[in-house]
Amino acid sequence: WQRAQEVSFIAAYDKVNTQPKYPTTVKAVWTADGISFGFRMAEPMPALLEAKIKGRDDSMLWWNDNVELLFDVTGKNEGEFYHLIVSALNTVADAKGKDFSWNNDKVKTAVFVGKDFWSLEVFLPYEVFSEGVKPAGGNASQVKWYGNFTRHRVCDNGLQPPAQHSDGSVREYTRMNTTGAAQSNNLSDFAPIKFVE
């Protein structure tokens, strides 16, 4: 990732509807301490965001509007990964692999809901990932992680949608990189995340 590089989510996992109706962009900046990601999700109905889950690591968090970040920090892409889910209410579920009993309070998140979007900032300190490779001493161009980002657009299409449905509103599931598989932790969808100076 170049400092302040911007990437758009251009592919939905649905092979029929490949262009997202609700675009998402992400920017990333790395420092000597960690990486910060900024996500901006287009949302024409922010008052109807599905954001009811409040408990950490709640398995129902997938039914809220959220962003998932998945990383193999070793740079090997051999199946070990960290998983972070953050909802529009700033509720967090974090895991090492599929183990959601793993928690790390050093990861920082913040959410803002605007007029026609919601945004998420995530700071991942390198110290959280003991086995992770990190850029240092001019080696940034040789360092890479593997991972993926997924946005779940739920809005008024959740488990208990309101009696009145927003006109044209749909659930949408988009990724930075996808092979069309439904699960976010599909390792075949993980793409290299490069550190550049």
TORKOL-960941 format. One record per residue: residue in one letter; x, y, z of N, C-alpha, C in turn. Coordinates in steps of 0.05 Angstrom, whole numbers, padded with zeros to 5 digits, always signed. Layout:
N
AXYZXYZXYZ;...
//
This chain:
197
W+00017-00024+00000+00000+00000+00000+00017+00025+00000;Q+00012+00042-00019+00026+00067-00018+00012+00085+00003;R+00027+00103+00013+00015+00121+00032-00008+00136+00019;A-00032+00134+00032-00056+00147+00022-00065+00137-00005;Q-00059+00113-00012-00069+00101-00037-00099+00095-00034;E-00114+00100-00055-00143+00095-00055-00150+00071-00073;V-00167+00054-00063-00176+00031-00079-00206+00030-00077;S-00220+00024-00099-00249+00021-00098-00256-00008-00098;F-00278-00015-00084-00289-00042-00086-00304-00043-00112;I-00294-00058-00131-00307-00057-00158-00321-00083-00165;A-00321-00103-00147-00333-00128-00154-00351-00138-00131;A-00375-00146-00139-00392-00159-00120-00388-00189-00122;Y-00392-00203-00100-00388-00232-00102-00409-00245-00120;D-00431-00231-00124-00451-00241-00142-00442-00237-00171;K-00437-00259-00185-00426-00258-00212-00446-00245-00232;V-00471-00245-00226-00491-00233-00244-00491-00203-00241;N-00490-00193-00217-00490-00164-00212-00462-00156-00203;T-00443-00153-00222-00415-00149-00214-00409-00120-00206;Q-00426-00101-00214-00420-00073-00206-00436-00065-00182;P-00423-00056-00161-00438-00049-00136-00457-00025-00140;K-00480-00027-00128-00499-00005-00128-00490+00016-00108;Y-00477+00007-00087-00469+00025-00065-00438+00023-00062;P-00423+00040-00077-00394+00038-00078-00380+00042-00052;T-00357+00030-00049-00340+00032-00025-00312+00038-00035;T-00299+00057-00021-00270+00062-00026-00255+00058+00000;V-00229+00052-00003-00212+00048+00020-00185+00062+00014;K-00174+00075+00034-00147+00087+00032-00131+00074+00055;A-00105+00072+00051-00088+00061+00071-00062+00077+00074;V-00053+00080+00099-00028+00093+00105-00013+00076+00125;W+00012+00070+00119+00028+00055+00139+00050+00073+00151;T+00056+00068+00176+00078+00082+00190+00096+00062+00203;A+00115+00071+00219+00132+00052+00233+00117+00036+00254;D+00094+00046+00263+00078+00033+00284+00056+00014+00275;G+00045+00020+00252+00023+00004+00242+00011+00015+00217;I-00013+00004+00210-00027+00012+00186-00054+00023+00194;S-00062+00045+00180-00089+00056+00183-00104+00053+00157;F-00129+00043+00159-00146+00040+00136-00170+00059+00140;G-00178+00072+00119-00202+00089+00119-00221+00080+00098;F-00245+00072+00106-00266+00063+00087-00288+00084+00085;R-00298+00088+00061-00321+00105+00057-00342+00090+00041;M-00365+00086+00054-00387+00070+00042-00410+00088+00033;A-00416+00089+00007-00439+00104-00002-00464+00092+00010;E-00482+00109+00021-00506+00099+00033-00528+00121+00031;P-00547+00118+00013-00567+00138+00010-00587+00140+00033;M-00589+00119+00050-00608+00118+00072-00593+00113+00099;P-00575+00131+00107-00559+00126+00131-00576+00123+00157;A-00599+00136+00157-00616+00133+00181-00627+00105+00184;L-00626+00089+00163-00636+00062+00164-00614+00040+00165;L-00590+00049+00171-00568+00029+00174-00576+00009+00195;E-00571-00016+00189-00576-00038+00209-00552-00038+00228;A-00556-00029+00252-00534-00027+00272-00545-00032+00300;K-00554-00056+00305-00566-00062+00331-00549-00078+00349;I-00531-00094+00338-00514-00112+00354-00493-00095+00369;K-00492-00099+00395-00473-00084+00412-00452-00101+00426;G-00456-00127+00427-00437-00144+00441-00413-00152+00425;R-00389-00151+00436-00365-00158+00422-00366-00188+00414;D-00357-00193+00390-00355-00220+00379-00382-00234+00376;D-00404-00218+00375-00430-00230+00371-00432-00242+00344;S-00441-00267+00342-00442-00281+00316-00462-00269+00297;M-00481-00253+00307-00501-00241+00290-00491-00215+00277;L-00467-00207+00283-00457-00181+00272-00458-00180+00242;W-00456-00203+00229-00458-00204+00199-00484-00194+00189;W-00505-00193+00206-00531-00183+00198-00534-00153+00201;N-00513-00140+00210-00512-00111+00211-00495-00100+00188;D-00499-00075+00181-00481-00062+00162-00453-00063+00173;N-00434-00074+00158-00407-00077+00168-00386-00079+00146;V-00361-00077+00155-00338-00082+00138-00321-00103+00151;E-00312-00122+00135-00294-00143+00144-00266-00138+00133;L-00246-00142+00150-00218-00140+00142-00205-00167+00148;L-00193-00180+00129-00180-00206+00133-00151-00204+00124;F-00132-00213+00141-00104-00210+00134-00088-00235+00141;D-00071-00243+00123-00049-00261+00129-00025-00243+00131;V-00016-00238+00156+00006-00219+00161+00034-00231+00157;T+00035-00257+00152+00061-00270+00149+00072-00266+00121;G+00055-00259+00102+00063-00255+00074+00066-00282+00059;K+00058-00304+00071+00061-00330+00059+00036-00340+00045;N+00013-00330+00053-00013-00338+00042-00017-00368+00044;E-00012-00378+00069-00014-00407+00073-00037-00415+00091;G-00055-00397+00096-00079-00404+00111-00083-00392+00138;E-00061-00381+00150-00064-00367+00176-00073-00339+00170;F-00094-00330+00184-00104-00303+00180-00118-00292+00204;Y-00119-00265+00205-00134-00251+00225-00159-00240+00212;H-00181-00237+00228-00207-00230+00217-00218-00208+00236;L-00226-00186+00224-00238-00164+00239-00263-00155+00226;I-00285-00153+00241-00311-00143+00231-00318-00119+00248;V-00325-00097+00234-00334-00073+00248-00360-00064+00236;S-00380-00059+00253-00406-00051+00244-00409-00021+00243;A-00431-00011+00232-00436+00017+00231-00441+00029+00258;L-00444+00012+00278-00447+00021+00306-00420+00020+00320;N-00399+00013+00306-00372+00009+00316-00370-00015+00336;T-00387-00034+00332-00385-00060+00346-00364-00077+00332;V-00347-00090+00348-00325-00105+00336-00327-00135+00342;A-00320-00150+00322-00315-00179+00325-00287-00184+00314;D-00269-00196+00330-00243-00201+00320-00235-00230+00326;A-00219-00241+00308-00212-00269+00310-00184-00274+00299;K-00172-00296+00308-00148-00306+00296-00158-00332+00282;G-00157-00332+00255-00170-00354+00241-00199-00353+00246;K-00210-00375+00255-00239-00376+00262-00244-00375+00292;D-00224-00369+00307-00225-00368+00336-00233-00340+00346;F-00259-00336+00351-00268-00310+00359-00264-00305+00389;S-00252-00324+00403-00245-00318+00431-00219-00301+00432;W-00205-00299+00410-00181-00282+00408-00190-00253+00407;N-00180-00236+00425-00187-00207+00425-00161-00191+00428;N-00161-00168+00416-00139-00150+00419-00149-00121+00420;D-00146-00109+00444-00156-00082+00448-00137-00060+00437;K-00115-00068+00426-00096-00049+00414-00105-00041+00386;V-00122-00056+00373-00133-00049+00348-00154-00027+00353;K-00152-00005+00339-00170+00018+00344-00189+00022+00320;T-00214+00027+00326-00234+00032+00305-00251+00057+00312;A-00261+00070+00291-00279+00093+00295-00297+00094+00271;V-00323+00101+00276-00343+00102+00256-00356+00130+00255;F-00363+00139+00231-00377+00164+00228-00400+00160+00208;V-00424+00169+00214-00447+00167+00196-00453+00195+00186;G-00451+00198+00159-00456+00224+00147-00483+00225+00133;K-00487+00245+00116-00512+00250+00103-00519+00228+00082;D-00499+00220+00067-00503+00200+00046-00481+00178+00045;F-00469+00174+00068-00448+00154+00070-00443+00147+00100;W-00428+00126+00104-00417+00121+00131-00387+00114+00126;S-00371+00120+00147-00342+00115+00143-00331+00100+00168;L-00309+00087+00163-00296+00071+00184-00266+00076+00182;E-00254+00080+00205-00224+00081+00207-00215+00058+00224;V-00194+00044+00216-00183+00022+00231-00153+00026+00233;F-00142+00024+00257-00113+00025+00260-00104-00003+00271;L-00085-00015+00256-00074-00041+00263-00045-00038+00271;P-00038-00038+00297-00010-00037+00304+00004-00063+00298;Y+00029-00061+00288+00044-00086+00282+00047-00104+00307;E+00049-00092+00330+00054-00107+00355+00032-00128+00361;V+00008-00124+00349-00014-00143+00353-00008-00170+00339;F+00008-00169+00318+00014-00193+00302+00042-00202+00306;S+00047-00219+00325+00074-00228+00332+00089-00241+00309;E+00074-00255+00291+00086-00269+00269+00086-00252+00243;G+00077-00227+00245+00074-00211+00221+00100-00199+00212;V+00103-00196+00185+00125-00181+00174+00117-00152+00173;K+00136-00134+00177+00130-00106+00176+00152-00091+00162;P+00144-00068+00150+00164-00052+00136+00182-00038+00156;A+00208-00039+00151+00227-00026+00168+00254-00024+00154;G+00268-00003+00160+00296+00000+00150+00298+00000+00120;G+00279+00011+00105+00281+00013+00076+00272-00013+00061;N+00261-00032+00076+00253-00057+00062+00224-00057+00054;A+00210-00035+00055+00181-00034+00050+00173-00047+00024;S+00189-00043+00003+00181-00053-00023+00182-00084-00024;Q+00196-00096-00005+00197-00126-00005+00176-00138+00014;V+00161-00121+00028+00142-00131+00048+00114-00132+00036;K+00100-00154+00040+00072-00155+00032+00057-00174+00051;W+00031-00167+00055+00012-00185+00068-00007-00195+00047;Y-00024-00213+00055-00046-00222+00037-00072-00216+00052;G-00093-00210+00038-00118-00205+00052-00140-00197+00033;N-00162-00188+00045-00185-00179+00030-00202-00161+00048;F-00219-00145+00036-00238-00128+00049-00265-00134+00038;T-00285-00136+00056-00313-00141+00047-00331-00121+00060;R-00350-00111+00045-00371-00094+00056-00398-00109+00054;H-00412-00109+00076-00440-00120+00076-00459-00096+00078;R-00473-00091+00057-00493-00069+00058-00520-00082+00064;V-00529-00077+00088-00554-00088+00098-00576-00068+00098;C-00572-00045+00111-00590-00022+00114-00618-00032+00123;D-00639-00027+00108-00665-00035+00117-00673-00063+00107;N-00654-00080+00103-00659-00107+00094-00648-00128+00114;G-00648-00121+00139-00637-00139+00160-00656-00161+00168;L-00650-00172+00191-00666-00194+00201-00695-00186+00207;Q-00698-00161+00216-00725-00151+00221-00728-00124+00207;P-00732-00125+00180-00734-00100+00165-00758-00084+00174;P-00757-00057+00171-00780-00041+00178-00804-00047+00161;A-00828-00040+00170-00852-00046+00155-00851-00032+00128;Q-00839-00009+00127-00837+00005+00101-00809+00002+00091;H-00806-00009+00067-00780-00014+00055-00772+00010+00038;S-00747+00018+00039-00738+00040+00022-00740+00032-00007;D-00748+00051-00023-00752+00046-00052-00726+00037-00065;G-00725+00013-00077-00702+00004-00091-00679-00006-00074;S-00682-00006-00048-00661-00014-00030-00656-00044-00032;V-00630-00052-00033-00623-00080-00034-00599-00086-00016;R-00598-00111-00006-00574-00120+00007-00552-00122-00014;E-00527-00117-00006-00505-00119-00025-00480-00128-00010;Y-00465-00145-00023-00442-00158-00012-00419-00153-00031;T-00400-00136-00025-00378-00129-00044-00351-00134-00031;R-00331-00139-00048-00304-00145-00039-00284-00129-00056;M-00261-00126-00044-00238-00115-00059-00230-00135-00081;N-00230-00160-00074-00221-00181-00093-00240-00205-00088;T-00249-00218-00110-00267-00240-00106-00266-00260-00129;T-00271-00285-00123-00273-00306-00143-00302-00314-00146;G-00320-00301-00131-00348-00307-00132-00357-00325-00109;A-00339-00334-00092-00347-00351-00069-00361-00334-00049;A-00380-00346-00034-00396-00332-00015-00382-00324+00010;Q-00363-00340+00020-00350-00335+00046-00328-00315+00043;S-00327-00296+00062-00306-00276+00062-00278-00288+00067;N-00277-00309+00083-00251-00321+00090-00241-00341+00070;N-00252-00340+00045-00242-00357+00024-00214-00348+00016;L-00194-00364+00023-00166-00356+00019-00159-00352-00011;S-00174-00364-00029-00169-00360-00057-00175-00331-00066;D-00191-00317-00050-00197-00289-00055-00176-00270-00044;F-00158-00279-00027-00138-00262-00015-00119-00252-00037;A-00114-00226-00036-00095-00214-00056-00072-00202-00041;P-00049-00198-00055-00026-00186-00041-00032-00157-00034;I-00023-00150-00010-00025-00122+00000+00004-00113+00003;K+00013-00096-00015+00042-00089-00016+00047-00063-00001;F+00069-00061+00012+00078-00037+00026+00098-00023+00007;V+00093+00002+00001+00111+00017-00016+00118+00044-00003;E+00142+00053-00009+00151+00078+00003+00145+00101-00017;
//
